Amino acid sequence: MKPFLNDDFILQSEPAQILYHKYAENQPIFDFHNHLSPQEIFENKTLGNLANAWLDHDHYKWRAMRAAGVHESLITGHIRKDGTVKSDAERGGTAAVEKADYERYLAFVRTLQLCPGNPLYHWSHLELARYFGITEPVTEANAREVWDKCNALLAKPEYAPRGLLSKLGVRELCTTDDPLDSLEWHKKLADNSAELRVRPSFRPDVPLSPDSPAYADYISRLQKMDGTKFQSVSDMIAALGRRMDFFKENGSVVSDHSLEGDFYLPASYDDVNYIFEKAWIGKKLSHDEIAKYKGWVLVELGKLYAQKGFVMQIHIGALRDNNAAMLEAAGKNIGEDSLNDFNFAPQLGAVLNAIYSTAPGARTILYNLNPKDNEALATMAANFRNCQFGPAWWFNDHKDGIEEQIRVYARTAPLGSYVGMLTDSRSFLSYPRHEYFRRILCNYIGGLVEAGEFPWHEESLGRLVAAVCYENSVKFFLN
């Protein structure tokens, strides 16, 4: 029986151990997609207690607690619908907050005991080990000891957000930002943080969603910010292009799109312009009108990204906010999402073909949430230069999912060109997930060597591992 979380955790062969410890373990991190708050990074306030650091905003953990039967008051009861945390006064004062937070933490500890095979067990213990030096598994028996030790460390300035990021070697990260954002906090960070680069990501969810209740007001706000009068959908695209320029001036190198249903039908410019005008005055659109609009806008944005040097990220397949009662009670991004199932391959092919036909220098990364789409996305990416099958995302972000994503990537493209891992997280303690990925990567390659399926040449395989863990992402996004 192997000890839990030892130095060779997940590394099942000598080649895997050599590759990880010599070439992967100490690589820095370029995190090209996450949902951290630039304001919190700039203000750099300590995170509070372990319940705050571990559980606030982490819907992965909330989802597990909910499935374990934990009462919602111990999950999102302290979170407002807009995602902000209630003040101590709102929650009954300091003593009441401390008691409630310990109960929240203890509820999660109990939940972890039910989670063999769940990535949360690995992630949570990697977090305890890498940030707090705690290598013993947390249980109800030692929960108070772990709580006290972590809280004493979290009170120190070096355990504020920037210190936590530095501790895990994060050099650059890309947040997720609306095109109308002022980027105030990114500007302040650029002026005050030499060791860490925090870059905004351009995510135009509403302009791409003509069926959204927020669409009409958003387009009016975009028009006002741009200082022009929109006469057509082309004017809206031009305004978004100018917002891209603003993002680029403030360090942005990447855009992001979440596609959650049909997103392409062939359409003429006149068709799309009519749909744009109809949506702007709040009229209901048909399914086909929405798909025509989305496809045309995606292509136009993709061309602009290529011209302006952005990498276009496309996330496909989330089915969001399934529980209407919970959405009303606690808001979005609380763990009530699941994976979708729809036939998007022809639509994606049409969008990419239209982009790359007029912008051959485009760079894109494709992510799928439904694992059945791994092969479809990987083979689609291989059709276009500088198009990558992206890392295992969200519900695929576990040992089996990462292993399968690496296997699919390796058999459809050169593994050595892969750009590695991201966190896709709202938690400052989530960065051991890069270590998790790196161990799985090295174990996969080491396994091939051990089985005689690939030759052992330490130097060349070491260079490959180092490139996948860090160097390839820097080249792909910044060059």
C-alpha positions as CSV (number, residue, x, y, z in Angstrom):
1,M,0.0,0.0,0.0
2,K,1.5,3.3,-1.1
3,P,1.2,6.3,1.3
4,F,-1.2,9.0,0.3
5,L,0.1,12.1,-1.5
6,N,3.8,11.1,-1.3
7,D,6.5,12.7,-3.5
8,D,5.6,10.3,-6.3
9,F,1.9,10.7,-6.1
10,I,0.4,9.6,-9.4
11,L,3.8,8.9,-10.8
12,Q,3.8,5.1,-11.4
13,S,7.1,4.6,-13.1
14,E,10.7,5.7,-12.8
15,P,10.6,7.6,-16.1
16,A,7.5,9.5,-14.9
17,Q,9.2,10.3,-11.6
18,I,12.3,11.7,-13.4
19,L,10.3,13.7,-15.9
20,Y,8.2,15.3,-13.1
21,H,10.8,16.0,-10.5
22,K,13.5,17.2,-12.9
23,Y,11.5,19.0,-15.6
24,A,7.9,19.7,-14.6
25,E,7.8,20.3,-10.8
26,N,9.4,23.7,-10.7
27,Q,8.1,25.2,-14.0
28,P,6.3,28.5,-13.5
29,I,2.7,29.0,-14.4
30,F,1.0,30.9,-17.2
31,D,-2.7,30.6,-16.4
32,F,-4.5,31.6,-19.6
33,H,-8.1,31.2,-18.3
34,N,-9.5,31.9,-14.8
35,H,-12.2,33.9,-13.0
36,L,-10.1,35.5,-10.3
37,S,-11.0,39.1,-9.3
38,P,-8.4,41.7,-10.4
39,Q,-9.7,43.9,-7.6
40,E,-8.9,41.3,-5.0
41,I,-5.5,40.8,-6.4
42,F,-4.7,44.5,-6.4
43,E,-6.1,45.2,-2.9
44,N,-4.2,42.1,-1.7
45,K,-6.2,41.7,1.5
46,T,-5.8,38.6,3.5
47,L,-8.6,36.1,2.7
48,G,-9.8,35.5,6.3
49,N,-10.1,32.0,7.7
50,L,-9.9,28.6,6.0
51,A,-13.6,28.6,5.2
52,N,-13.2,31.8,3.4
53,A,-10.1,30.8,1.5
54,W,-11.3,27.2,0.8
55,L,-15.1,27.7,0.2
56,D,-16.0,31.3,-0.8
57,H,-16.8,31.4,-4.5
58,D,-15.7,27.7,-5.2
59,H,-18.7,26.1,-6.8
60,Y,-16.8,22.8,-7.3
61,K,-16.8,22.4,-3.5
62,W,-20.4,23.8,-3.1
63,R,-21.7,21.2,-5.6
64,A,-20.1,18.3,-3.6
65,M,-21.5,19.7,-0.3
66,R,-24.9,20.0,-1.8
67,A,-24.8,16.4,-3.1
68,A,-23.8,15.3,0.4
69,G,-26.9,16.8,1.9
70,V,-25.3,19.9,3.5
71,H,-27.8,22.6,4.3
72,E,-27.6,25.6,1.9
73,S,-27.0,28.0,4.8
74,L,-23.5,26.3,5.1
75,I,-22.9,26.6,1.4
76,T,-24.1,29.8,-0.2
77,G,-26.0,31.3,2.8
78,H,-23.2,33.9,3.3
79,I,-23.1,34.8,-0.4
80,R,-25.3,37.5,-2.0
81,K,-26.9,36.9,-5.3
82,D,-24.3,39.1,-7.0
83,G,-21.6,36.8,-5.8
84,T,-20.2,39.2,-3.0
85,V,-19.8,38.0,0.5
86,K,-22.0,39.4,3.3
87,S,-20.4,41.6,5.9
88,D,-19.7,40.4,9.4
89,A,-22.5,42.8,10.6
90,E,-25.0,41.3,8.2
91,R,-24.1,37.8,9.4
92,G,-24.5,38.6,13.1
93,G,-21.1,39.9,14.3
94,T,-17.7,38.5,14.6
95,A,-18.5,35.7,17.1
96,A,-21.4,34.5,15.0
97,V,-19.4,34.6,11.8
98,E,-16.5,32.6,13.3
99,K,-18.9,30.0,14.6
100,A,-20.7,29.8,11.3
101,D,-17.5,29.6,9.3
102,Y,-16.1,26.8,11.3
103,E,-19.4,24.9,10.8
104,R,-19.1,25.5,7.0
105,Y,-15.5,24.3,7.1
106,L,-16.5,21.2,9.2
107,A,-19.3,20.4,6.8
108,F,-16.8,20.4,3.9
109,V,-14.4,18.2,5.9
110,R,-17.2,15.7,6.4
111,T,-18.0,15.9,2.7
112,L,-14.4,15.1,1.8
113,Q,-14.6,11.8,3.7
114,L,-17.3,10.7,1.2
115,C,-15.2,11.5,-1.8
116,P,-12.9,8.7,-2.9
117,G,-12.3,9.1,-6.6
118,N,-13.5,12.7,-6.6
119,P,-10.8,15.2,-7.7
120,L,-11.8,17.5,-4.8
121,Y,-10.1,15.1,-2.4
122,H,-6.9,15.3,-4.3
123,W,-7.2,19.1,-5.0
124,S,-8.1,19.9,-1.4
125,H,-5.2,17.9,0.1
126,L,-2.7,19.4,-2.5
127,E,-3.9,22.8,-1.4
128,L,-3.3,21.9,2.3
129,A,0.1,20.5,1.5
130,R,1.4,23.2,-0.9
131,Y,0.2,26.3,0.8
132,F,0.1,25.2,4.5
133,G,2.6,22.3,4.8
134,I,-0.1,19.9,6.0
135,T,0.4,16.5,4.6
136,E,-1.8,14.4,6.9
137,P,-5.3,13.8,5.5
138,V,-7.9,16.1,7.1
139,T,-10.6,14.3,9.1
140,E,-13.1,15.3,11.7
141,A,-10.6,14.1,14.3
142,N,-7.9,16.6,13.3
143,A,-10.2,19.3,11.8
144,R,-9.7,21.8,14.6
145,E,-5.9,21.4,14.5
146,V,-5.9,22.0,10.7
147,W,-8.2,24.9,11.1
148,D,-6.1,26.6,13.7
149,K,-2.8,26.1,11.8
150,C,-4.2,27.3,8.4
151,N,-5.9,30.4,10.0
152,A,-2.6,31.4,11.7
153,L,-0.9,31.3,8.4
154,L,-3.7,33.0,6.5
155,A,-3.4,36.0,8.9
156,K,0.1,36.7,7.6
157,P,0.6,39.2,4.8
158,E,2.4,36.7,2.7
159,Y,-0.8,34.6,2.6
160,A,-2.7,37.4,0.9
161,P,-3.6,36.8,-2.8
162,R,-0.4,37.9,-4.4
163,G,1.7,35.9,-1.9
164,L,-0.4,32.8,-2.6
165,L,0.1,33.2,-6.3
166,S,3.8,33.7,-5.9
167,K,4.1,30.7,-3.7
168,L,2.9,28.4,-6.5
169,G,5.0,30.2,-9.2
170,V,2.2,32.0,-11.1
171,R,3.9,34.6,-13.4
172,E,0.9,35.5,-15.6
173,L,-2.8,35.0,-15.4
174,C,-5.7,36.0,-17.6
175,T,-8.9,37.0,-15.8
176,T,-12.4,37.0,-17.5
177,D,-13.7,40.5,-18.3
178,D,-16.7,42.1,-20.0
179,P,-15.9,44.4,-23.0
180,L,-17.4,47.4,-21.2
181,D,-15.2,47.0,-18.2
182,S,-13.0,50.0,-17.4
183,L,-10.1,47.7,-16.5
184,E,-9.4,50.0,-13.6
185,W,-7.9,47.2,-11.5
186,H,-5.8,45.8,-14.3
187,K,-4.3,49.3,-14.9
188,K,-3.5,49.6,-11.2
189,L,-1.9,46.2,-11.1
190,A,0.2,47.0,-14.2
191,D,1.5,50.1,-12.4
192,N,2.2,48.3,-9.0
193,S,3.0,44.6,-9.6
194,A,6.4,43.8,-11.2
195,E,6.4,40.1,-10.4
196,L,2.9,39.1,-11.5
197,R,1.2,40.1,-14.8
198,V,-2.6,40.1,-14.6
199,R,-4.1,40.3,-18.1
200,P,-7.8,40.9,-18.9
201,S,-9.6,38.6,-21.3
202,F,-12.2,39.9,-23.7
203,R,-15.5,38.0,-23.1
204,P,-18.4,39.4,-25.1
205,D,-21.2,37.2,-23.8
206,V,-24.1,39.6,-24.2
207,P,-23.2,41.0,-27.6
208,L,-23.2,37.4,-28.8
209,S,-26.6,36.6,-27.2
210,P,-29.4,38.5,-29.0
211,D,-31.9,36.5,-27.0
212,S,-30.6,37.8,-23.7
213,P,-32.9,40.1,-21.6
214,A,-29.8,42.3,-21.2
215,Y,-29.0,42.6,-24.9
216,A,-30.9,45.8,-25.8
217,D,-29.6,47.8,-22.9
218,Y,-26.1,46.4,-23.4
219,I,-25.9,47.5,-27.1
220,S,-27.1,51.0,-26.1
221,R,-24.4,51.2,-23.4
222,L,-21.8,50.0,-25.9
223,Q,-22.9,52.7,-28.4
224,K,-22.7,55.4,-25.7
225,M,-19.2,54.2,-24.6
226,D,-18.0,54.2,-28.2
227,G,-19.3,57.7,-28.8
228,T,-20.9,56.7,-32.2
229,K,-24.4,56.1,-33.4
230,F,-25.0,52.5,-34.6
231,Q,-26.7,52.4,-37.9
232,S,-26.1,48.6,-38.5
233,V,-24.6,45.5,-37.0
234,S,-21.3,46.4,-38.7
235,D,-21.2,49.5,-36.4
236,M,-21.6,47.3,-33.4
237,I,-18.7,45.0,-34.6
238,A,-16.5,48.0,-35.2
239,A,-17.2,49.3,-31.7
240,L,-16.3,45.9,-30.2
241,G,-13.1,46.1,-32.3
242,R,-12.3,49.4,-30.6
243,R,-12.9,47.8,-27.2
244,M,-10.5,45.1,-28.2
245,D,-7.9,47.8,-28.9
246,F,-8.5,49.2,-25.4
247,F,-8.1,45.7,-23.9
248,K,-4.9,45.1,-26.0
249,E,-3.5,48.4,-24.7
250,N,-4.0,47.0,-21.2
251,G,-2.3,43.7,-21.8
252,S,-5.0,41.5,-23.1
253,V,-3.9,38.6,-25.4
254,V,-7.0,36.4,-25.3
255,S,-10.8,36.4,-25.9
256,D,-13.3,33.9,-24.5
257,H,-16.6,32.6,-25.7
258,S,-19.1,30.2,-24.1
259,L,-21.3,28.5,-26.7
260,E,-24.2,26.6,-25.1
261,G,-26.5,25.8,-27.9
262,D,-26.7,26.1,-31.7
263,F,-24.4,28.8,-32.8
264,Y,-24.3,28.8,-36.6
265,L,-26.6,28.8,-39.6
266,P,-25.6,30.3,-43.0
267,A,-26.8,33.9,-43.2
268,S,-26.4,37.0,-45.4
269,Y,-25.4,40.3,-44.1
270,D,-28.9,41.7,-44.6
271,D,-30.4,38.8,-42.6
272,V,-28.1,39.5,-39.7
273,N,-28.6,43.2,-39.8
274,Y,-32.3,42.7,-39.6
275,I,-31.9,40.3,-36.7
276,F,-29.7,42.9,-34.9
277,E,-32.2,45.6,-35.3
278,K,-35.0,43.3,-34.2
279,A,-33.1,42.3,-31.0
280,W,-32.1,45.8,-30.2
281,I,-35.8,46.8,-29.9
282,G,-36.5,43.8,-27.8
283,K,-38.5,41.6,-30.2
284,K,-38.5,37.9,-29.7
285,L,-36.2,35.9,-32.1
286,S,-36.6,32.5,-33.5
287,H,-34.2,29.7,-33.0
288,D,-32.8,30.0,-36.5
289,E,-32.5,33.8,-36.2
290,I,-30.4,33.4,-33.0
291,A,-28.1,30.8,-34.7
292,K,-27.7,33.0,-37.8
293,Y,-26.8,36.0,-35.7
294,K,-24.3,34.1,-33.5
295,G,-22.5,32.5,-36.4
296,W,-22.0,35.7,-38.3
297,V,-20.9,37.6,-35.2
298,L,-18.5,34.8,-34.1
299,V,-16.9,34.9,-37.6
300,E,-16.5,38.7,-37.6
301,L,-15.0,38.7,-34.1
302,G,-12.7,35.8,-35.0
303,K,-11.3,37.9,-37.9
304,L,-10.8,40.9,-35.7
305,Y,-9.0,38.7,-33.1
306,A,-6.6,37.5,-35.7
307,Q,-5.9,41.0,-37.0
308,K,-5.3,42.3,-33.4
309,G,-3.3,39.4,-32.1
310,F,-5.8,37.8,-29.8
311,V,-6.1,34.1,-29.2
312,M,-9.8,33.1,-29.5
313,Q,-11.0,30.6,-26.8
314,I,-14.2,28.7,-27.5
315,H,-15.8,26.8,-24.7
316,I,-18.6,24.5,-25.9
317,G,-21.3,22.5,-24.1
318,A,-22.3,24.0,-20.7
319,L,-25.9,23.7,-19.7
320,R,-26.2,26.5,-17.1
321,D,-28.5,27.4,-14.3
322,N,-30.6,24.2,-14.4
323,N,-32.2,24.7,-10.9
324,A,-34.5,27.7,-11.3
325,A,-35.3,27.9,-7.6
326,M,-31.6,28.0,-6.6
327,L,-30.9,30.6,-9.3
328,E,-33.6,32.8,-7.8
329,A,-32.4,32.2,-4.3
330,A,-28.6,32.4,-4.7
331,G,-27.8,33.7,-8.2
332,K,-25.5,32.3,-10.9
333,N,-22.2,30.4,-10.7
334,I,-23.2,28.4,-7.7
335,G,-22.8,24.9,-9.0
336,E,-26.2,24.2,-10.6
337,D,-24.7,23.6,-14.1
338,S,-24.2,20.4,-16.1
339,L,-22.9,19.3,-19.5
340,N,-25.0,19.7,-22.7
341,D,-25.4,17.4,-25.6
342,F,-25.9,18.8,-29.1
343,N,-24.5,18.3,-32.6
344,F,-22.1,21.2,-33.0
345,A,-19.3,19.8,-35.1
346,P,-20.6,21.0,-38.5
347,Q,-21.4,24.4,-37.0
348,L,-17.9,24.7,-35.5
349,G,-16.3,23.6,-38.7
350,A,-18.2,26.3,-40.6
351,V,-17.2,29.1,-38.2
352,L,-13.6,28.1,-38.2
353,N,-13.5,27.7,-41.9
354,A,-14.9,31.2,-42.4
355,I,-12.4,32.7,-39.9
356,Y,-9.3,30.9,-41.3
357,S,-10.3,31.5,-44.9
358,T,-9.9,35.2,-44.5
359,A,-7.6,35.3,-41.5
360,P,-5.0,32.5,-41.9
361,G,-3.0,33.8,-38.9
362,A,-5.9,33.1,-36.5
363,R,-5.1,31.3,-33.3
364,T,-7.9,29.4,-31.4
365,I,-8.3,27.0,-28.6
366,L,-11.3,24.7,-28.4
367,Y,-12.8,23.2,-25.2
368,N,-15.6,20.7,-24.8
369,L,-17.6,20.0,-21.7
370,N,-19.1,16.7,-22.9
371,P,-16.3,14.1,-23.0
372,K,-18.0,12.3,-25.9
373,D,-16.9,15.3,-28.0
374,N,-13.1,14.8,-27.3
375,E,-12.3,13.2,-30.6
376,A,-14.6,15.5,-32.6
377,L,-12.9,18.6,-31.2
378,A,-9.4,17.3,-31.4
379,T,-9.7,16.3,-35.0
380,M,-11.4,19.6,-35.8
381,A,-8.5,21.5,-34.3
382,A,-6.1,19.6,-36.4
383,N,-7.7,21.0,-39.5
384,F,-6.4,24.5,-38.9
385,R,-3.0,25.9,-38.3
386,N,-2.5,27.3,-34.7
387,C,-5.8,25.8,-33.6
388,Q,-5.5,23.6,-30.4
389,F,-7.7,21.1,-28.6
390,G,-7.7,22.7,-25.2
391,P,-7.1,21.3,-21.7
392,A,-9.7,19.1,-19.9
393,W,-12.3,21.7,-18.7
394,W,-14.7,21.8,-15.8
395,F,-16.4,18.4,-15.5
396,N,-13.5,16.8,-17.3
397,D,-11.0,18.3,-14.9
398,H,-10.2,15.2,-13.0
399,K,-7.6,12.4,-13.2
400,D,-9.6,10.2,-15.7
401,G,-10.6,13.3,-17.8
402,I,-7.1,14.8,-18.0
403,E,-5.6,11.4,-18.9
404,E,-8.2,10.9,-21.6
405,Q,-7.7,14.4,-23.0
406,I,-3.9,13.9,-23.1
407,R,-4.4,10.6,-24.9
408,V,-6.8,12.1,-27.5
409,Y,-4.5,15.0,-28.0
410,A,-1.4,12.8,-28.4
411,R,-3.1,10.6,-31.0
412,T,-4.4,13.4,-33.1
413,A,-1.6,16.0,-32.9
414,P,2.0,16.3,-31.7
415,L,1.8,16.2,-27.9
416,G,4.9,18.4,-27.7
417,S,3.0,21.3,-29.2
418,Y,0.3,21.3,-26.4
419,V,-0.2,24.5,-24.4
420,G,-0.8,22.7,-21.1
421,M,-3.2,23.5,-18.2
422,L,-5.4,26.3,-16.9
423,T,-7.4,26.7,-13.6
424,D,-10.8,28.0,-14.7
425,S,-11.3,28.9,-11.1
426,R,-12.5,31.6,-8.8
427,S,-10.3,30.4,-5.9
428,F,-6.8,31.7,-5.0
429,L,-6.0,28.2,-3.6
430,S,-6.7,26.4,-6.9
431,Y,-3.1,26.5,-8.4
432,P,-2.1,23.0,-7.3
433,R,-4.3,21.9,-10.1
434,H,-1.3,22.7,-12.4
435,E,0.8,20.3,-10.4
436,Y,-2.0,17.7,-10.7
437,F,-2.0,18.1,-14.5
438,R,1.8,17.9,-14.6
439,R,2.0,14.7,-12.6
440,I,-0.7,13.1,-14.9
441,L,1.2,14.3,-18.0
442,C,4.5,12.9,-16.8
443,N,2.8,9.6,-15.8
444,Y,1.3,9.3,-19.2
445,I,4.7,9.8,-21.0
446,G,6.5,7.7,-18.5
447,G,4.0,4.9,-19.0
448,L,4.7,4.8,-22.7
449,V,8.4,4.6,-22.0
450,E,8.0,1.9,-19.4
451,A,5.8,-0.2,-21.8
452,G,8.4,0.1,-24.5
453,E,6.0,2.2,-26.7
454,F,8.3,5.2,-26.8
455,P,12.1,5.4,-26.4
456,W,13.7,6.8,-23.3
457,H,15.7,9.8,-24.1
458,E,15.7,11.9,-21.0
459,E,16.9,15.2,-22.5
460,S,14.4,15.4,-25.3
461,L,11.5,14.2,-23.3
462,G,12.5,16.6,-20.5
463,R,12.4,19.5,-23.0
464,L,9.0,18.3,-24.2
465,V,7.6,18.2,-20.7
466,A,9.0,21.6,-19.8
467,A,7.5,23.1,-23.0
468,V,4.0,21.7,-22.4
469,C,4.0,22.8,-18.7
470,Y,5.0,26.4,-19.4
471,E,7.0,27.4,-22.5
472,N,4.4,26.5,-25.2
473,S,1.7,28.7,-23.6
474,V,4.0,31.7,-23.4
475,K,4.8,31.3,-27.1
476,F,1.2,30.6,-28.2
477,F,-0.3,33.6,-26.3
478,L,2.4,36.2,-26.3
479,N,4.3,35.7,-29.6
